[in-house]
Amino acid sequence: MVQSSLLLALAGLASFSTAAPTAYKRQAAGKRGLAFAKNTQDKANMFTGSGQVTWAYDWEARATDAPGFNVPGVEFVPMLHDGGAMFAGAFPADCQGAIDAGAKHILSINEPDICGEGTGGTCMSVTDTVAAHMNLVQPFADAHPDITIVSPAYSNAGVETMKEFLGACSGCRIDHIATHWYGPADVEAFKAHVINVHNWTQKPIWVTEFQAQSGDAEAFMRDAIAWLDSQDFVYRYAYFSVEVSLTNGMSLNNLGNIFSS
């Protein structure tokens, strides 16, 4: 989620190649998704008219406290937020509930490389992240070969830690890679990060959080989503977030209108 300015540096980018990305068959439907707060799933109705928005997630494995697993008009994708007791205890039943409701993808842990109160990161060591993924996500990979398993989502400052995780997670099935990006409204820096993560992993990419935190956010969004939609190796993406950036109450703001159109 939103990070302090200290974490916005594009650390680790220089270590990646900037060669052309590997080609992949593009997702047939729209790639755009909603990063939304649990229990606010009704806001999805504002985004689905154009067919561009096709999925949603809320950093947990349930959409509502009920629990419920549906978001109107789109696929709800469950996530293992972290390896702590609260989320780990509920995850097996909730994730199965989401699959039973139609989920075809599972997102692993949110920002294990980010620490600090209010940052939204889960602050987990590589060892703990591997253990949580193996104990809670891998059983679904084994039981559901047709379900796509997405890696933990590391920040744009955490690409070296992402490397450590992927190297250490022996026996993990990781089909796609999730990454985040926060920074000024510099679409070239954003593109470089996404390309470089793909070039290192050679897997389809989900940008499950991105946000321009200064500058012309509307111009940045137009350029960013046009580029993301044109890249075969980008599978899905979500702007941060429905409540923070895209809506004012039950109305779309300027960014929300751009994102949904």
Secondary structure, DSSP 8 states (H G I E B T S, - for coil): ----GGG-S-TTGGGS--S--------SS--EEEE--TT-GGGGGGT-TTS-EEEEE-SSS-SBTTTB--BTTBEE--B---SSHHHHHHHHHHHHHHHHTT--EEE--B-TT--STTS------HHHHHHHIIIIIHHHHHH-TTSEEE--BB-TT-HHHHHHHHHH-TT----BEEEEEEEES-HHHHHHHHHHHHHHH-S-EEEEEEEEEES-HHHHHHHHHHHHHH-TTEEEEEES-IIIIIEETTEE-HHHHHHH-
